[in-house]
Amino acid sequence: MNFSQSVRLVWPDPGSVRAGSLYRLTIPCYLPVPDRGRSAANGEIEIPLDPSVDLLISRPRSEHYLQFTTTFHQLADAGLCPHEPPHHRTIVLDRVCGELSGGTRLPGIVFDNGMGFPIISERVADMLQRSRLTGYLLVPVEVTENLSECFIAPRLFVLCFTGNKCERIRTVDGGVNSCNRCQSCPFVCPGCGHMFPICSTCGVPMVSIVANGIRGVPDLPITVEGISYAAQDVLDGTQYDGSDFVGGGFGDYFISRNALRWFVRNRIAPIRATPVLLADSRDPVGPRPSGEK
């Protein structure tokens, strides 16, 4: 008997929204021609590697950029969600191990070929600790094998985003938010929005179909000040605690205006920052006129 269920997960109506407080942070891939043909979003800011990977291809390997590959990671209890079944609300790490490859050129952000964690150099870590930015944790990286051209492996750190997760939580439309065989595991956590593809109790696959649009505005993006936003780029502003580094799941990282200014001013590369919306937002901190170092 097939106990799998197909349901529709929908985004709640965001109500009033505004832009300018948070940005989705992406670390572009180190491929020689990354994202060819990709169109930049309105308001997007990118800090590329200098020199670019393309210019280094024909040069000796020692002049190439250093890369890291995560081979083992351990999640910290600090990121656990209080709701059952046990799962992590945010990605906070206790330990990260991996291998170095590539050349000797050390960028501000070292690309992670394994899990995609934000890996920063010791220089950037020192600068960050001297700044007034909030909502982060630095975890030392353990290099298990050095396959790079570096004679001595540089000190690296994982940048964990610990600011309160504020992604909006999807709701189930046309069904019940639980496994339809044992009713003990939800499709989506009501507390943090984590999706469970497989029931943790009976192991039944729980298939979900994610809606493209937002309830009330089906299949249409939200447009504010000429910038269009997809449903997943609208965050719950009532949950924003004012941190400069806002937590999320694997690959979901958000930074504040202040953090973005810090990245730009110090030319920390490579990064891509795409503006997102805050729904029904209340910014408890607001901009800091004096800025951060």
Phi and psi in degrees as GROMACS dihedral restraints (atoms count N, CA, C in turn):
[ dihedral_restraints ]
;  ai    aj    ak    al  type     phi  dphi    fc
    3     4     5     6     1   -89.3    20    10
    4     5     6     7     1   114.8    20    10
    6     7     8     9     1   -99.1    20    10
    7     8     9    10     1     3.3    20    10
    9    10    11    12     1   -67.9    20    10
   10    11    12    13     1   151.5    20    10
   12    13    14    15     1  -132.8    20    10
   13    14    15    16     1   140.3    20    10
   15    16    17    18     1  -108.3    20    10
   16    17    18    19     1   120.0    20    10
   18    19    20    21     1  -126.3    20    10
   19    20    21    22     1   170.0    20    10
   21    22    23    24     1  -113.6    20    10
   22    23    24    25     1   120.7    20    10
   24    25    26    27     1   -97.3    20    10
   25    26    27    28     1   126.6    20    10
   27    28    29    30     1  -120.9    20    10
   28    29    30    31     1   149.1    20    10
   30    31    32    33     1   -81.4    20    10
   31    32    33    34     1   138.7    20    10
   33    34    35    36     1   -67.9    20    10
   34    35    36    37     1   154.5    20    10
   36    37    38    39     1   -60.7    20    10
   37    38    39    40     1   123.4    20    10
   39    40    41    42     1   -74.0    20    10
   40    41    42    43     1   -16.3    20    10
   42    43    44    45     1    70.5    20    10
   43    44    45    46     1  -139.6    20    10
   45    46    47    48     1   -77.4    20    10
   46    47    48    49     1   142.0    20    10
   48    49    50    51     1  -135.3    20    10
   49    50    51    52     1   159.0    20    10
   51    52    53    54     1  -148.9    20    10
   52    53    54    55     1   156.2    20    10
   54    55    56    57     1  -109.9    20    10
   55    56    57    58     1   170.0    20    10
   57    58    59    60     1   104.6    20    10
   58    59    60    61     1    -8.7    20    10
   60    61    62    63     1   -94.9    20    10
   61    62    63    64     1   -38.8    20    10
   63    64    65    66     1  -131.2    20    10
   64    65    66    67     1   154.2    20    10
   66    67    68    69     1  -132.8    20    10
   67    68    69    70     1   141.7    20    10
   69    70    71    72     1   -79.0    20    10
   70    71    72    73     1   125.2    20    10
   72    73    74    75     1   -97.4    20    10
   73    74    75    76     1   128.4    20    10
   75    76    77    78     1  -126.0    20    10
   76    77    78    79     1   139.5    20    10
   78    79    80    81     1  -102.4    20    10
   79    80    81    82     1   107.2    20    10
   81    82    83    84     1   -60.9    20    10
   82    83    84    85     1   149.0    20    10
   84    85    86    87     1   -67.7    20    10
   85    86    87    88     1   152.3    20    10
   87    88    89    90     1   -84.2    20    10
   88    89    90    91     1    11.9    20    10
   90    91    92    93     1   -59.1    20    10
   91    92    93    94     1   150.5    20    10
   93    94    95    96     1   -55.9    20    10
   94    95    96    97     1   -36.6    20    10
   96    97    98    99     1  -126.6    20    10
   97    98    99   100     1    76.0    20    10
   99   100   101   102     1   -72.4    20    10
  100   101   102   103     1   138.6    20    10
  102   103   104   105     1    54.2    20    10
  103   104   105   106     1    38.8    20    10
  105   106   107   108     1   -62.5    20    10
  106   107   108   109     1   133.4    20    10
  108   109   110   111     1    86.3    20    10
  109   110   111   112     1    -4.1    20    10
  111   112   113   114     1   -75.8    20    10
  112   113   114   115     1   135.8    20    10
  114   115   116   117     1   -95.1    20    10
  115   116   117   118     1   130.7    20    10
  117   118   119   120     1   -71.8    20    10
  118   119   120   121     1   141.5    20    10
  120   121   122   123     1   -74.7    20    10
  121   122   123   124     1   154.1    20    10
  123   124   125   126     1   -61.2    20    10
  124   125   126   127     1   133.8    20    10
  126   127   128   129     1    82.6    20    10
  127   128   129   130     1     0.2    20    10
  129   130   131   132     1   -74.9    20    10
  130   131   132   133     1   141.0    20    10
  132   133   134   135     1  -122.2    20    10
  133   134   135   136     1   132.2    20    10
  135   136   137   138     1  -129.0    20    10
  136   137   138   139     1   135.8    20    10
  138   139   140   141     1  -112.8    20    10
  139   140   141   142     1   105.0    20    10
  141   142   143   144     1   -83.6    20    10
  142   143   144   145     1   165.6    20    10
  144   145   146   147     1   -68.5    20    10
  145   146   147   148     1   143.9    20    10
  147   148   149   150     1  -138.4    20    10
  148   149   150   151     1   110.4    20    10
  150   151   152   153     1   -74.7    20    10
  151   152   153   154     1   159.6    20    10
  153   154   155   156     1   -71.9    20    10
  154   155   156   157     1   161.1    20    10
  156   157   158   159     1   -60.8    20    10
  157   158   159   160     1   -36.4    20    10
  159   160   161   162     1   -57.4    20    10
  160   161   162   163     1   -40.9    20    10
  162   163   164   165     1   -72.1    20    10
  163   164   165   166     1   -19.3    20    10
  165   166   167   168     1   -95.3    20    10
  166   167   168   169     1    -9.2    20    10
  168   169   170   171     1   -56.6    20    10
  169   170   171   172     1   -43.9    20    10
  171   172   173   174     1   -84.8    20    10
  172   173   174   175     1    -4.2    20    10
  174   175   176   177     1   -87.1    20    10
  175   176   177   178     1   165.7    20    10
  177   178   179   180     1   -56.6    20    10
  178   179   180   181     1   150.7    20    10
  180   181   182   183     1   -58.0    20    10
  181   182   183   184     1   -30.1    20    10
  183   184   185   186     1   -62.6    20    10
  184   185   186   187     1   -21.5    20    10
  186   187   188   189     1   -91.2    20    10
  187   188   189   190     1    -2.8    20    10
  189   190   191   192     1   -76.7    20    10
  190   191   192   193     1   167.6    20    10
  192   193   194   195     1   -77.0    20    10
  193   194   195   196     1   144.8    20    10
  195   196   197   198     1   -71.1    20    10
  196   197   198   199     1   141.8    20    10
  198   199   200   201     1  -130.7    20    10
  199   200   201   202     1   158.5    20    10
  201   202   203   204     1  -130.1    20    10
  202   203   204   205     1   143.0    20    10
  204   205   206   207     1  -126.1    20    10
  205   206   207   208     1   115.8    20    10
  207   208   209   210     1   -69.6    20    10
  208   209   210   211     1   126.1    20    10
  210   211   212   213     1  -111.1    20    10
  211   212   213   214     1   -18.1    20    10
  213   214   215   216     1  -154.4    20    10
  214   215   216   217     1   138.0    20    10
  216   217   218   219     1  -144.4    20    10
  217   218   219   220     1   150.1    20    10
  219   220   221   222     1  -127.5    20    10
  220   221   222   223     1   123.5    20    10
  222   223   224   225     1   -78.9    20    10
  223   224   225   226     1   144.7    20    10
  225   226   227   228     1   -89.8    20    10
  226   227   228   229     1   151.0    20    10
  228   229   230   231     1   -63.9    20    10
  229   230   231   232     1   -20.6    20    10
  231   232   233   234     1   -61.1    20    10
  232   233   234   235     1   -22.8    20    10
  234   235   236   237     1   -95.1    20    10
  235   236   237   238     1     4.3    20    10
  237   238   239   240     1   -69.5    20    10
  238   239   240   241     1   144.4    20    10
  240   241   242   243     1   -89.9    20    10
  241   242   243   244     1   141.5    20    10
  243   244   245   246     1   -71.6    20    10
  244   245   246   247     1   -11.9    20    10
  246   247   248   249     1   -84.6    20    10
  247   248   249   250     1   150.6    20    10
  249   250   251   252     1   -91.2    20    10
  250   251   252   253     1   154.8    20    10
  252   253   254   255     1   -70.6    20    10
  253   254   255   256     1   164.3    20    10
  255   256   257   258     1   -57.3    20    10
  256   257   258   259     1   131.7    20    10
  258   259   260   261     1  -162.5    20    10
  259   260   261   262     1   167.5    20    10
  261   262   263   264     1   -97.7    20    10
  262   263   264   265     1   129.8    20    10
  264   265   266   267     1   -75.5    20    10
  265   266   267   268     1   -44.0    20    10
  267   268   269   270     1  -131.7    20    10
  268   269   270   271     1   160.2    20    10
  270   271   272   273     1   -90.9    20    10
  271   272   273   274     1    93.0    20    10
  273   274   275   276     1  -114.2    20    10
  274   275   276   277     1   131.9    20    10
  276   277   278   279     1  -109.1    20    10
  277   278   279   280     1   144.9    20    10
  279   280   281   282     1   -94.5    20    10
  280   281   282   283     1   -35.3    20    10
  282   283   284   285     1  -153.8    20    10
  283   284   285   286     1   141.0    20    10
  285   286   287   288     1  -138.4    20    10
  286   287   288   289     1   127.1    20    10
  288   289   290   291     1  -123.0    20    10
  289   290   291   292     1   151.7    20    10
  291   292   293   294     1  -178.9    20    10
  292   293   294   295     1  -174.2    20    10
  294   295   296   297     1  -114.4    20    10
  295   296   297   298     1   146.6    20    10
  297   298   299   300     1   -98.3    20    10
  298   299   300   301     1   144.7    20    10
  300   301   302   303     1  -146.2    20    10
  301   302   303   304     1   177.4    20    10
  303   304   305   306     1    89.1    20    10
  304   305   306   307     1  -154.3    20    10
  306   307   308   309     1   -98.2    20    10
  307   308   309   310     1  -146.5    20    10
  309   310   311   312     1  -109.9    20    10
  310   311   312   313     1    -6.1    20    10
  312   313   314   315     1   -76.4    20    10
  313   314   315   316     1   119.0    20    10
  315   316   317   318     1  -104.4    20    10
  316   317   318   319     1   110.2    20    10
  318   319   320   321     1   -79.6    20    10
  319   320   321   322     1   172.2    20    10
  321   322   323   324     1   -65.1    20    10
  322   323   324   325     1   -39.4    20    10
  324   325   326   327     1  -118.9    20    10
  325   326   327   328     1   120.0    20    10
  327   328   329   330     1   -89.8    20    10
  328   329   330   331     1   126.4    20    10
  330   331   332   333     1   -68.0    20    10
  331   332   333   334     1   134.3    20    10
  333   334   335   336     1  -101.7    20    10
  334   335   336   337     1   110.9    20    10
  336   337   338   339     1   -74.7    20    10
  337   338   339   340     1   -11.7    20    10
  339   340   341   342     1   -90.0    20    10
  340   341   342   343     1   -83.6    20    10
  342   343   344   345     1   -98.9    20    10
  343   344   345   346     1    -6.7    20    10
  345   346   347   348     1    78.4    20    10
  346   347   348   349     1    20.1    20    10
  348   349   350   351     1   -67.2    20    10
  349   350   351   352     1   148.0    20    10
  351   352   353   354     1   -71.7    20    10
  352   353   354   355     1   110.4    20    10
  354   355   356   357     1  -106.6    20    10
  355   356   357   358     1   123.2    20    10
  357   358   359   360     1  -117.8    20    10
  358   359   360   361     1   156.4    20    10
  360   361   362   363     1   -77.0    20    10
  361   362   363   364     1   166.9    20    10
  363   364   365   366     1   -63.0    20    10
  364   365   366   367     1   -36.4    20    10
  366   367   368   369     1   -60.6    20    10
  367   368   369   370     1   -46.0    20    10
  369   370   371   372     1   -67.9    20    10
  370   371   372   373     1   -38.3    20    10
  372   373   374   375     1   -61.4    20    10
  373   374   375   376     1   -42.3    20    10
  375   376   377   378     1   -64.5    20    10
  376   377   378   379     1   -41.9    20    10
  378   379   380   381     1   -63.2    20    10
  379   380   381   382     1   -40.9    20    10
  381   382   383   384     1   -65.2    20    10
  382   383   384   385     1   -40.5    20    10
  384   385   386   387     1   -69.1    20    10
  385   386   387   388     1   -23.9    20    10
  387   388   389   390     1   -84.9    20    10
  388   389   390   391     1   -12.4    20    10
  390   391   392   393     1   -81.1    20    10
  391   392   393   394     1   178.0    20    10
  393   394   395   396     1  -105.4    20    10
  394   395   396   397     1    17.3    20    10
  396   397   398   399     1   -74.8    20    10
  397   398   399   400     1   151.0    20    10
  399   400   401   402     1  -127.7    20    10
  400   401   402   403     1   165.0    20    10
  402   403   404   405     1    88.2    20    10
  403   404   405   406     1    33.4    20    10
  405   406   407   408     1  -140.9    20    10
  406   407   408   409     1   162.7    20    10
  408   409   410   411     1  -140.6    20    10
  409   410   411   412     1   134.0    20    10
  411   412   413   414     1  -102.3    20    10
  412   413   414   415     1   126.3    20    10
  414   415   416   417     1  -117.5    20    10
  415   416   417   418     1   119.8    20    10
  417   418   419   420     1   -59.6    20    10
  418   419   420   421     1   139.3    20    10
  420   421   422   423     1   -88.8    20    10
  421   422   423   424     1   136.5    20    10
  423   424   425   426     1   -99.9    20    10
  424   425   426   427     1   116.1    20    10
  426   427   428   429     1   -88.0    20    10
  427   428   429   430     1   112.5    20    10
  429   430   431   432     1   -87.3    20    10
  430   431   432   433     1   -25.8    20    10
  432   433   434   435     1  -152.5    20    10
  433   434   435   436     1   131.1    20    10
  435   436   437   438     1  -105.6    20    10
  436   437   438   439     1   100.9    20    10
  438   439   440   441     1  -102.7    20    10
  439   440   441   442     1     9.7    20    10
  441   442   443   444     1   -87.3    20    10
  442   443   444   445     1  -178.2    20    10
  444   445   446   447     1   -86.0    20    10
  445   446   447   448     1    -1.3    20    10
  447   448   449   450     1   -74.9    20    10
  448   449   450   451     1   125.4    20    10
  450   451   452   453     1   -66.5    20    10
  451   452   453   454     1   -40.7    20    10
  453   454   455   456     1  -118.5    20    10
  454   455   456   457     1   126.9    20    10
  456   457   458   459     1   -64.5    20    10
  457   458   459   460     1   129.8    20    10
  459   460   461   462     1   -71.6    20    10
  460   461   462   463     1   157.0    20    10
  462   463   464   465     1   -77.8    20    10
  463   464   465   466     1   129.5    20    10
  465   466   467   468     1  -127.4    20    10
  466   467   468   469     1   157.4    20    10
  468   469   470   471     1  -137.8    20    10
  469   470   471   472     1   143.0    20    10
  471   472   473   474     1   -84.2    20    10
  472   473   474   475     1   131.6    20    10
  474   475   476   477     1   -94.3    20    10
  475   476   477   478     1   105.2    20    10
  477   478   479   480     1   -92.6    20    10
  478   479   480   481     1   134.8    20    10
  480   481   482   483     1   -93.1    20    10
  481   482   483   484     1   112.7    20    10
  483   484   485   486     1  -109.5    20    10
  484   485   486   487     1    -1.3    20    10
  486   487   488   489     1   -61.4    20    10
  487   488   489   490     1   150.8    20    10
  489   490   491   492     1   -55.5    20    10
  490   491   492   493     1   126.0    20    10
  492   493   494   495     1   -61.6    20    10
  493   494   495   496     1   131.8    20    10
  495   496   497   498     1  -133.1    20    10
  496   497   498   499     1    32.2    20    10
  498   499   500   501     1   -73.4    20    10
  499   500   501   502     1   141.6    20    10
  501   502   503   504     1   -69.3    20    10
  502   503   504   505     1   148.0    20    10
  504   505   506   507     1   -98.1    20    10
  505   506   507   508     1   124.5    20    10
  507   508   509   510     1   -74.4    20    10
  508   509   510   511     1   152.9    20    10
  510   511   512   513     1  -117.0    20    10
  511   512   513   514     1   157.5    20    10
  513   514   515   516     1   -87.2    20    10
  514   515   516   517     1   127.5    20    10
  516   517   518   519     1  -112.3    20    10
  517   518   519   520     1   125.0    20    10
  519   520   521   522     1    83.6    20    10
  520   521   522   523     1    26.5    20    10
  522   523   524   525     1  -178.7    20    10
  523   524   525   526     1  -176.6    20    10
  525   526   527   528     1  -104.6    20    10
  526   527   528   529     1   140.6    20    10
  528   529   530   531     1   -78.4    20    10
  529   530   531   532     1    66.8    20    10
  531   532   533   534     1  -166.1    20    10
  532   533   534   535     1   159.0    20    10
  534   535   536   537     1   -58.7    20    10
  535   536   537   538     1   130.6    20    10
  537   538   539   540     1   -84.5    20    10
  538   539   540   541     1     8.1    20    10
  540   541   542   543     1  -104.2    20    10
  541   542   543   544     1   -48.5    20    10
  543   544   545   546     1  -112.4    20    10
  544   545   546   547     1   -10.1    20    10
  546   547   548   549     1    56.0    20    10
  547   548   549   550     1    23.9    20    10
  549   550   551   552     1  -107.3    20    10
  550   551   552   553     1   -14.0    20    10
  552   553   554   555     1  -124.1    20    10
  553   554   555   556     1   131.2    20    10
  555   556   557   558     1   -79.8    20    10
  556   557   558   559     1   161.1    20    10
  558   559   560   561     1   -72.0    20    10
  559   560   561   562     1   -41.8    20    10
  561   562   563   564     1  -135.0    20    10
  562   563   564   565     1   133.6    20    10
  564   565   566   567     1   -66.0    20    10
  565   566   567   568     1   126.6    20    10
  567   568   569   570     1   -70.2    20    10
  568   569   570   571     1   -13.5    20    10
  570   571   572   573     1   -91.6    20    10
  571   572   573   574     1   -37.5    20    10
  573   574   575   576     1  -130.2    20    10
  574   575   576   577     1    -8.4    20    10
  576   577   578   579     1    88.0    20    10
  577   578   579   580     1     4.6    20    10
  579   580   581   582     1   -62.0    20    10
  580   581   582   583     1   136.7    20    10
  582   583   584   585     1   -97.6    20    10
  583   584   585   586     1   135.5    20    10
  585   586   587   588     1  -106.6    20    10
  586   587   588   589     1   103.4    20    10
  588   589   590   591     1   -72.4    20    10
  589   590   591   592     1   -24.1    20    10
  591   592   593   594     1  -130.9    20    10
  592   593   594   595     1   137.3    20    10
  594   595   596   597     1   -64.0    20    10
  595   596   597   598     1   127.7    20    10
  597   598   599   600     1   -74.0    20    10
  598   599   600   601     1   -14.6    20    10
  600   601   602   603     1   -94.7    20    10
  601   602   603   604     1   -50.8    20    10
  603   604   605   606     1  -112.1    20    10
  604   605   606   607     1    -4.1    20    10
  606   607   608   609     1    77.4    20    10
  607   608   609   610     1    11.4    20    10
  609   610   611   612     1   -76.4    20    10
  610   611   612   613     1   132.3    20    10
  612   613   614   615     1   -62.7    20    10
  613   614   615   616     1   136.1    20    10
  615   616   617   618     1  -115.4    20    10
  616   617   618   619     1   101.7    20    10
  618   619   620   621     1   -87.0    20    10
  619   620   621   622     1   132.5    20    10
  621   622   623   624     1  -129.5    20    10
  622   623   624   625     1   149.6    20    10
  624   625   626   627     1  -115.0    20    10
  625   626   627   628     1   118.0    20    10
  627   628   629   630     1   -86.5    20    10
  628   629   630   631     1   128.5    20    10
  630   631   632   633     1   -68.5    20    10
  631   632   633   634     1   144.6    20    10
  633   634   635   636     1   -77.1    20    10
  634   635   636   637     1   -32.3    20    10
  636   637   638   639     1  -108.2    20    10
  637   638   639   640     1  -176.7    20    10
  639   640   641   642     1  -103.4    20    10
  640   641   642   643     1   140.7    20    10
  642   643   644   645     1   -54.0    20    10
  643   644   645   646     1   129.8    20    10
  645   646   647   648     1    94.4    20    10
  646   647   648   649     1   -23.5    20    10
  648   649   650   651     1  -134.2    20    10
  649   650   651   652     1    63.7    20    10
  651   652   653   654     1   -61.6    20    10
  652   653   654   655     1   130.6    20    10
  654   655   656   657     1    62.2    20    10
  655   656   657   658     1    12.9    20    10
  657   658   659   660     1  -117.7    20    10
  658   659   660   661     1   136.1    20    10
  660   661   662   663     1   -76.8    20    10
  661   662   663   664     1   163.7    20    10
  663   664   665   666     1   -91.3    20    10
  664   665   666   667     1   135.3    20    10
  666   667   668   669     1  -117.5    20    10
  667   668   669   670     1   124.4    20    10
  669   670   671   672     1  -132.0    20    10
  670   671   672   673     1   125.3    20    10
  672   673   674   675     1    53.2    20    10
  673   674   675   676     1    39.3    20    10
  675   676   677   678     1    81.1    20    10
  676   677   678   679     1    -0.8    20    10
  678   679   680   681     1  -107.6    20    10
  679   680   681   682     1   129.6    20    10
  681   682   683   684     1   -96.4    20    10
  682   683   684   685     1   139.9    20    10
  684   685   686   687     1  -125.1    20    10
  685   686   687   688     1   135.4    20    10
  687   688   689   690     1   -77.7    20    10
  688   689   690   691     1   166.0    20    10
  690   691   692   693     1   -56.5    20    10
  691   692   693   694     1   -39.2    20    10
  693   694   695   696     1   -73.3    20    10
  694   695   696   697     1   -10.1    20    10
  696   697   698   699     1   -98.7    20    10
  697   698   699   700     1    20.8    20    10
  699   700   701   702     1  -116.7    20    10
  700   701   702   703     1   113.0    20    10
  702   703   704   705     1   -99.0    20    10
  703   704   705   706     1   164.5    20    10
  705   706   707   708     1   -85.9    20    10
  706   707   708   709     1    99.3    20    10
  708   709   710   711     1   -65.4    20    10
  709   710   711   712     1   -22.7    20    10
  711   712   713   714     1   -69.6    20    10
  712   713   714   715     1   -16.5    20    10
  714   715   716   717     1   -96.7    20    10
  715   716   717   718     1    -4.7    20    10
  717   718   719   720     1   -73.1    20    10
  718   719   720   721     1   122.1    20    10
  720   721   722   723     1   -95.8    20    10
  721   722   723   724     1     7.4    20    10
  723   724   725   726     1    87.7    20    10
  724   725   726   727     1     3.4    20    10
  726   727   728   729     1   -67.6    20    10
  727   728   729   730     1   155.4    20    10
  729   730   731   732     1   -85.3    20    10
  730   731   732   733     1   -22.4    20    10
  732   733   734   735     1  -123.3    20    10
  733   734   735   736     1   111.4    20    10
  735   736   737   738     1  -102.8    20    10
  736   737   738   739     1   129.7    20    10
  738   739   740   741     1   -70.9    20    10
  739   740   741   742     1   161.6    20    10
  741   742   743   744     1  -163.3    20    10
  742   743   744   745     1  -163.2    20    10
  744   745   746   747     1   -88.0    20    10
  745   746   747   748     1  -165.6    20    10
  747   748   749   750     1   -61.8    20    10
  748   749   750   751     1   123.2    20    10
  750   751   752   753     1    82.6    20    10
  751   752   753   754     1    -1.1    20    10
  753   754   755   756     1  -109.2    20    10
  754   755   756   757     1   106.3    20    10
  756   757   758   759     1  -132.3    20    10
  757   758   759   760     1   138.9    20    10
  759   760   761   762     1  -132.0    20    10
  760   761   762   763     1   142.0    20    10
  762   763   764   765     1  -128.0    20    10
  763   764   765   766     1   157.5    20    10
  765   766   767   768     1   -84.5    20    10
  766   767   768   769     1   173.1    20    10
  768   769   770   771     1   -58.6    20    10
  769   770   771   772     1   -41.6    20    10
  771   772   773   774     1   -63.3    20    10
  772   773   774   775     1   -41.9    20    10
  774   775   776   777     1   -65.2    20    10
  775   776   777   778     1   -40.7    20    10
  777   778   779   780     1   -63.1    20    10
  778   779   780   781     1   -43.1    20    10
  780   781   782   783     1   -59.4    20    10
  781   782   783   784     1   -38.0    20    10
  783   784   785   786     1   -65.2    20    10
  784   785   786   787     1   -44.7    20    10
  786   787   788   789     1   -59.9    20    10
  787   788   789   790     1   -45.4    20    10
  789   790   791   792     1   -67.6    20    10
  790   791   792   793     1   -46.6    20    10
  792   793   794   795     1   -62.1    20    10
  793   794   795   796     1   -36.5    20    10
  795   796   797   798     1   -96.5    20    10
  796   797   798   799     1     4.4    20    10
  798   799   800   801     1    51.8    20    10
  799   800   801   802     1    48.5    20    10
  801   802   803   804     1   -80.3    20    10
  802   803   804   805     1   115.1    20    10
  804   805   806   807     1  -133.3    20    10
  805   806   807   808     1   156.9    20    10
  807   808   809   810     1   -96.9    20    10
  808   809   810   811     1   141.2    20    10
  810   811   812   813     1  -141.4    20    10
  811   812   813   814     1   159.1    20    10
  813   814   815   816     1  -133.5    20    10
  814   815   816   817     1   126.6    20    10
  816   817   818   819     1  -118.4    20    10
  817   818   819   820     1   118.9    20    10
  819   820   821   822     1  -114.2    20    10
  820   821   822   823     1   125.4    20    10
  822   823   824   825     1   -64.1    20    10
  823   824   825   826     1   144.1    20    10
  825   826   827   828     1  -123.4    20    10
  826   827   828   829     1   171.4    20    10
  828   829   830   831     1  -103.2    20    10
  829   830   831   832     1   150.7    20    10
  831   832   833   834     1  -109.9    20    10
  832   833   834   835     1   128.0    20    10
  834   835   836   837     1   -93.4    20    10
  835   836   837   838     1   133.4    20    10
  837   838   839   840     1    46.4    20    10
  838   839   840   841     1    46.1    20    10
  840   841   842   843     1   -83.3    20    10
  841   842   843   844     1   148.8    20    10
  843   844   845   846     1  -133.4    20    10
  844   845   846   847     1   105.3    20    10
  846   847   848   849     1   -80.2    20    10
  847   848   849   850     1   107.0    20    10
  849   850   851   852     1   -74.4    20    10
  850   851   852   853     1   -12.8    20    10
  852   853   854   855     1  -113.5    20    10
  853   854   855   856     1   -48.3    20    10
  855   856   857   858     1    76.6    20    10
  856   857   858   859     1   176.0    20    10
  858   859   860   861     1   -67.2    20    10
  859   860   861   862     1   147.2    20    10
  861   862   863   864     1  -100.3    20    10
  862   863   864   865     1   103.9    20    10
  864   865   866   867     1   -54.3    20    10
  865   866   867   868     1   -35.0    20    10
  867   868   869   870     1   -75.0    20    10
  868   869   870   871     1   -14.5    20    10
  870   871   872   873     1    70.3    20    10
  871   872   873   874     1  -167.9    20    10
  873   874   875   876     1  -129.9    20    10
  874   875   876   877     1   157.8    20    10
